[in-house]
Amino acid sequence: MRILVVDDDEISVELITHALTQSGHEVVTARSGEEATSILFNTSFRMVITDWMMPGMSGLELCRRIRARSFRQYVFIIMLTQRSDTGDIIEGLKAGADEFLQKPIDPTELSLRVTIGERILSAEYHQVAVFALAKLAESRDPETGLHLDRIMEYSKILAVALSRQKKFAGILSCEDIENIYFTSILHDIGKVGIPDTILLKPGPLDAAEFDIMKTHTIIGGKTLGQALAQYPEAPFLEVARNIAFWHHEKYDGTGYPHGLAGEDIPLSARIVALADVYDALTSKRPYKKAFSHEAAREIILEKSGGHFDPDIVEAFKEADAAFADISTRLAAAPQADPREKVAERSEV
């Protein structure tokens, strides 16, 4: 990563430059805020390490200048300072600093602070990549509407509710919940490989067509699995692969593509399975009308232990009001009378 180091202290610049180049980073230096501003506005950087106290433009003002300008990518700022008062730190944060490092500089601590910045910037890339892939799948299916937005919200609500259950204490971390939240929108990424004659068919699918439709789980799972093999250090890819592969498995083992049962189905996939079915039930399609929240709720409760993990159904019951709110707030069509029989396209 290319890093801009801004400091009027020659010794400090040499120490920081040596530590960063030893870690494989490309370092560009500036001796003032004015020089740094000129460099930043003409060259792309993802990280700036700047001293607070400099003649002319201070590091604080440099932070403000960076935040006031729209860069193509977020710039992570580490502020070097001898100040440690809470008021000073608050002032730095308000100006736009992301991290602080006390002078004199400890090379080991510097390396750790830079690593934290890289991790945060990497997370930004992950979310951009996930969003782009999801939109690719969405572009193939004109029926999607706000489906992806709802799936994300339903999945997060379920994950949060599950994390409060004693059984899942220590299993669902904040990072796990966040990964489920933003990778849930990749559940149908494999639909990019389904022929238009099937994907865009306005009526119910016949048995042969449905067999082809079901392969979207394998296409998506394998694609994300290959990405995981190349980047095993990215845990969000494992969550995405599990969801894409197995969100159509059923708790009783009658789902697809592999007929997994119970806890052999990854937890993330079990969560998205319920979120996806709820959204399918409450959404209008050319081949079906929408069920009300109450009717969808009744169907999901009936399928506890069959289609759905009973623990996740309990989480759904706890989050009942939140589901209804999202269904209404992000609705794409009016809901139908639940007593009206509709043509079903899925296995729900």
VMD Tcl script that draws the C-alpha trace (Angstrom):
set ca {
  {0.00 0.00 0.00}
  {1.18 3.52 -0.79}
  {1.36 5.62 2.40}
  {1.95 9.37 2.70}
  {4.03 10.31 5.77}
  {3.81 13.97 6.81}
  {6.23 15.33 9.45}
  {8.72 18.18 9.68}
  {10.96 16.09 11.97}
  {13.62 14.39 9.80}
  {14.44 11.69 12.36}
  {10.78 10.80 12.81}
  {10.29 10.57 9.02}
  {13.31 8.29 8.64}
  {12.17 5.98 11.46}
  {8.63 5.69 10.08}
  {9.81 5.25 6.50}
  {12.20 2.46 7.50}
  {9.52 0.62 9.50}
  {6.95 0.86 6.70}
  {9.28 -0.12 3.85}
  {10.41 -3.12 5.91}
  {6.75 -4.16 5.95}
  {6.56 -3.88 2.18}
  {4.78 -0.54 1.88}
  {5.57 2.21 -0.60}
  {6.27 5.46 1.29}
  {6.02 9.04 0.03}
  {7.04 11.83 2.40}
  {6.07 15.48 2.89}
  {7.56 18.00 5.31}
  {4.46 20.18 5.73}
  {0.70 20.13 5.51}
  {0.84 22.35 2.43}
  {3.17 19.96 0.62}
  {1.04 16.99 1.68}
  {-2.10 18.66 0.34}
  {-0.48 19.20 -3.04}
  {0.70 15.57 -3.19}
  {-2.66 14.17 -2.07}
  {-4.64 16.07 -4.66}
  {-2.44 14.73 -7.47}
  {-1.65 11.17 -6.35}
  {-3.81 8.37 -4.96}
  {-3.20 7.27 -1.35}
  {-5.23 5.02 0.95}
  {-3.40 6.03 4.14}
  {-1.83 9.18 5.59}
  {0.37 9.29 8.70}
  {0.73 12.89 9.85}
  {2.25 14.74 12.77}
  {-0.15 17.00 14.69}
  {2.23 19.90 15.37}
  {3.88 21.30 12.23}
  {4.76 24.86 11.18}
  {2.18 26.38 8.86}
  {-0.68 23.94 8.29}
  {-1.06 21.60 11.27}
  {-1.92 17.93 11.06}
  {-5.35 18.82 12.39}
  {-6.01 21.18 9.52}
  {-4.62 18.63 7.06}
  {-7.21 16.13 8.37}
  {-9.96 18.66 7.81}
  {-8.75 19.35 4.26}
  {-8.72 15.62 3.46}
  {-12.23 15.06 4.83}
  {-13.57 18.14 3.05}
  {-12.46 16.82 -0.34}
  {-14.22 13.95 -2.13}
  {-11.66 11.27 -2.92}
  {-12.49 8.21 -4.99}
  {-11.63 6.00 -2.01}
  {-11.58 6.50 1.74}
  {-8.28 7.79 3.14}
  {-7.31 6.34 6.53}
  {-5.51 8.90 8.75}
  {-3.13 8.11 11.63}
  {-2.27 11.15 13.75}
  {1.15 11.37 15.45}
  {1.08 13.39 18.65}
  {2.53 13.89 22.10}
  {-0.94 14.84 23.32}
  {-2.95 12.36 25.32}
  {-5.74 14.41 26.91}
  {-9.28 13.26 26.14}
  {-10.14 16.72 24.82}
  {-7.26 16.60 22.33}
  {-8.25 13.13 21.12}
  {-11.85 14.27 20.65}
  {-10.63 17.29 18.70}
  {-8.55 15.01 16.45}
  {-11.45 12.65 15.87}
  {-13.74 15.53 14.96}
  {-11.15 16.73 12.45}
  {-11.20 13.29 10.80}
  {-8.35 11.24 12.33}
  {-8.96 7.47 12.51}
  {-6.08 6.45 14.80}
  {-3.58 8.09 17.14}
  {0.06 7.19 17.80}
  {2.09 8.65 20.64}
  {5.51 10.14 20.00}
  {8.25 8.99 20.26}
  {7.21 6.35 17.74}
  {7.46 2.66 18.63}
  {7.96 0.73 15.33}
  {5.99 -2.28 16.59}
  {3.00 -0.16 17.59}
  {3.22 1.71 14.27}
  {3.05 -1.59 12.41}
  {-0.02 -2.64 14.41}
  {-1.81 0.67 13.77}
  {-1.14 0.38 10.04}
  {-2.41 -3.21 10.07}
  {-5.65 -2.05 11.73}
  {-6.05 0.55 9.00}
  {-5.46 -2.04 6.30}
  {-8.06 -4.30 7.85}
  {-10.65 -1.52 7.86}
  {-9.89 -0.54 4.28}
  {-10.00 -4.20 3.26}
  {-13.48 -4.51 4.79}
  {-14.56 -1.59 2.60}
  {-13.34 -3.46 -0.49}
  {-15.19 -6.61 0.62}
  {-18.48 -4.81 0.90}
  {-18.05 -3.10 -2.46}
  {-17.26 -6.46 -4.10}
  {-20.24 -8.15 -2.46}
  {-22.58 -5.35 -3.52}
  {-21.32 -5.47 -7.12}
  {-21.81 -9.24 -7.34}
  {-25.28 -9.00 -5.86}
  {-26.28 -6.31 -8.34}
  {-25.01 -8.53 -11.16}
  {-27.42 -11.27 -10.10}
  {-30.20 -8.76 -9.55}
  {-29.82 -7.40 -13.09}
  {-30.80 -10.81 -14.46}
  {-34.07 -10.94 -12.55}
  {-36.53 -8.04 -13.00}
  {-38.73 -9.44 -10.20}
  {-36.12 -8.80 -7.52}
  {-37.14 -5.25 -6.57}
  {-36.21 -4.60 -2.95}
  {-35.69 -8.31 -2.31}
  {-31.99 -7.93 -1.55}
  {-32.58 -5.09 0.91}
  {-35.20 -7.10 2.75}
  {-33.11 -10.28 2.84}
  {-30.23 -8.38 4.44}
  {-32.48 -6.89 7.11}
  {-34.35 -10.14 7.86}
  {-31.09 -12.10 8.09}
  {-29.51 -9.62 10.50}
  {-32.61 -9.52 12.69}
  {-32.60 -13.32 12.94}
  {-28.87 -13.48 13.65}
  {-29.11 -10.87 16.41}
  {-32.10 -12.63 17.99}
  {-30.25 -15.97 17.83}
  {-27.17 -14.48 19.48}
  {-29.31 -13.77 22.55}
  {-30.22 -17.44 22.95}
  {-28.14 -19.36 25.49}
  {-27.36 -22.06 22.94}
  {-25.67 -19.56 20.62}
  {-23.83 -17.52 23.24}
  {-20.24 -17.16 22.05}
  {-21.06 -18.71 18.65}
  {-22.48 -15.67 16.87}
  {-20.05 -12.78 17.29}
  {-20.64 -9.24 16.04}
  {-18.35 -10.03 13.10}
  {-20.36 -13.18 12.29}
  {-23.60 -11.21 12.33}
  {-22.12 -8.52 10.10}
  {-20.81 -11.11 7.63}
  {-24.22 -12.78 7.45}
  {-25.85 -9.40 6.99}
  {-23.86 -8.19 4.01}
  {-23.22 -11.57 2.29}
  {-26.84 -12.70 2.51}
  {-27.49 -10.73 -0.69}
  {-25.30 -13.23 -2.55}
  {-27.66 -16.13 -1.85}
  {-28.90 -16.20 -5.46}
  {-25.67 -15.16 -7.22}
  {-25.76 -18.49 -9.09}
  {-28.82 -17.33 -11.03}
  {-26.44 -15.60 -13.44}
  {-25.90 -19.09 -14.86}
  {-29.59 -19.94 -15.35}
  {-31.02 -19.55 -18.90}
  {-33.40 -16.62 -19.43}
  {-36.12 -18.96 -20.68}
  {-36.30 -20.41 -17.17}
  {-35.23 -17.49 -14.99}
  {-37.64 -15.06 -16.66}
  {-40.53 -17.44 -17.25}
  {-43.73 -15.64 -16.14}
  {-45.54 -18.77 -14.91}
  {-44.80 -21.81 -12.72}
  {-41.83 -23.97 -13.73}
  {-42.32 -27.59 -14.80}
  {-40.29 -30.34 -13.11}
  {-37.44 -30.26 -15.64}
  {-37.19 -26.48 -15.50}
  {-37.22 -26.52 -11.72}
  {-34.34 -29.03 -11.71}
  {-32.33 -26.56 -13.78}
  {-33.35 -23.66 -11.55}
  {-32.10 -25.56 -8.52}
  {-28.59 -25.62 -9.97}
  {-28.21 -21.93 -9.12}
  {-27.17 -23.09 -5.64}
  {-24.34 -25.18 -7.06}
  {-23.23 -22.47 -9.49}
  {-23.16 -19.85 -6.75}
  {-21.59 -22.10 -4.13}
  {-18.81 -23.30 -6.42}
  {-18.06 -19.81 -7.70}
  {-17.70 -18.38 -4.21}
  {-15.85 -21.52 -3.12}
  {-13.24 -20.89 -5.79}
  {-12.86 -17.31 -4.56}
  {-12.42 -18.64 -1.01}
  {-9.72 -21.05 -2.18}
  {-7.79 -18.11 -3.63}
  {-8.36 -15.85 -0.61}
  {-8.70 -18.13 2.46}
  {-7.89 -15.21 4.75}
  {-11.27 -13.60 3.88}
  {-13.83 -15.19 6.27}
  {-16.75 -13.38 4.64}
  {-16.22 -15.53 1.53}
  {-16.82 -18.71 3.54}
  {-20.08 -17.29 4.87}
  {-21.10 -16.20 1.36}
  {-20.28 -19.64 -0.09}
  {-22.25 -21.44 2.63}
  {-25.30 -19.25 2.08}
  {-25.22 -19.57 -1.72}
  {-24.73 -23.35 -1.60}
  {-27.19 -24.35 1.10}
  {-29.91 -21.74 1.66}
  {-32.40 -24.15 0.02}
  {-31.55 -27.08 2.30}
  {-34.24 -28.05 4.80}
  {-33.79 -28.94 8.44}
  {-35.40 -32.37 7.89}
  {-33.01 -33.21 5.03}
  {-35.47 -32.89 2.14}
  {-33.95 -29.78 0.59}
  {-31.34 -29.30 -2.12}
  {-28.69 -29.47 -3.54}
  {-27.13 -32.02 -1.14}
  {-29.96 -33.06 1.17}
  {-28.18 -31.83 4.30}
  {-30.11 -32.02 7.56}
  {-30.11 -30.38 10.96}
  {-26.89 -28.71 12.07}
  {-25.01 -30.17 9.11}
  {-26.47 -27.18 7.31}
  {-24.28 -24.14 8.08}
  {-25.95 -21.74 10.50}
  {-25.72 -18.82 8.07}
  {-27.59 -20.85 5.43}
  {-30.28 -21.88 7.94}
  {-30.82 -18.22 8.80}
  {-31.07 -17.04 5.20}
  {-33.36 -19.99 4.36}
  {-36.05 -18.62 6.65}
  {-35.47 -15.01 5.57}
  {-35.72 -16.00 1.90}
  {-38.92 -18.01 2.30}
  {-40.58 -15.29 4.35}
  {-39.77 -12.78 1.63}
  {-40.98 -15.12 -1.11}
  {-44.29 -15.55 0.72}
  {-44.88 -11.85 1.36}
  {-43.79 -10.62 -2.09}
  {-45.93 -10.33 -5.20}
  {-44.73 -12.08 -8.33}
  {-46.25 -12.43 -11.82}
  {-47.07 -16.06 -10.98}
  {-48.38 -15.43 -7.42}
  {-49.90 -12.83 -5.14}
  {-48.42 -11.77 -1.81}
  {-49.38 -13.31 1.49}
  {-49.90 -11.07 4.49}
  {-47.36 -11.10 7.30}
  {-49.79 -13.05 9.47}
  {-50.29 -15.77 6.86}
  {-46.54 -16.05 6.20}
  {-45.87 -16.25 9.94}
  {-48.35 -19.11 10.30}
  {-46.70 -21.06 7.46}
  {-43.21 -20.61 8.94}
  {-44.33 -21.73 12.40}
  {-45.96 -24.81 10.88}
  {-42.69 -25.72 9.16}
  {-40.56 -25.55 12.31}
  {-38.45 -28.71 12.50}
  {-39.33 -29.54 8.88}
  {-38.16 -26.82 6.54}
  {-36.69 -24.64 9.27}
  {-34.39 -24.96 12.27}
  {-36.63 -24.70 15.37}
  {-34.13 -22.36 17.06}
  {-34.34 -19.97 14.13}
  {-38.13 -20.17 14.15}
  {-37.99 -19.14 17.82}
  {-35.78 -16.20 16.82}
  {-38.32 -15.33 14.12}
  {-41.14 -15.36 16.70}
  {-39.12 -13.00 18.90}
  {-38.49 -10.70 15.93}
  {-42.03 -10.93 14.59}
  {-42.79 -7.21 14.83}
  {-39.50 -6.23 13.16}
  {-40.22 -8.56 10.22}
  {-43.67 -7.05 9.77}
  {-42.23 -3.55 9.87}
  {-39.60 -4.27 7.21}
  {-42.10 -6.10 5.02}
  {-44.33 -3.03 5.07}
  {-41.61 -0.38 4.87}
  {-39.75 -2.06 1.99}
  {-42.83 -3.46 0.27}
  {-42.88 -3.54 -3.52}
  {-46.56 -4.47 -3.95}
  {-49.88 -4.60 -2.05}
  {-50.54 -7.79 -0.11}
  {-53.19 -10.35 -0.96}
  {-55.96 -11.98 1.05}
  {-54.20 -14.95 2.72}
  {-57.25 -17.10 2.14}
  {-56.83 -16.83 -1.62}
  {-55.14 -19.85 -3.20}
  {-52.13 -18.88 -5.32}
  {-49.95 -20.68 -7.82}
  {-46.62 -21.53 -6.15}
  {-43.34 -21.59 -8.03}
  {-41.03 -22.60 -5.18}
  {-40.92 -25.53 -2.78}
  {-42.41 -23.43 0.05}
}
mol new
graphics top color blue
foreach p $ca { graphics top sphere $p radius 0.5 }
foreach p [lrange $ca 0 end-1] q [lrange $ca 1 end] { graphics top cylinder $p $q radius 0.2 }
display resetview
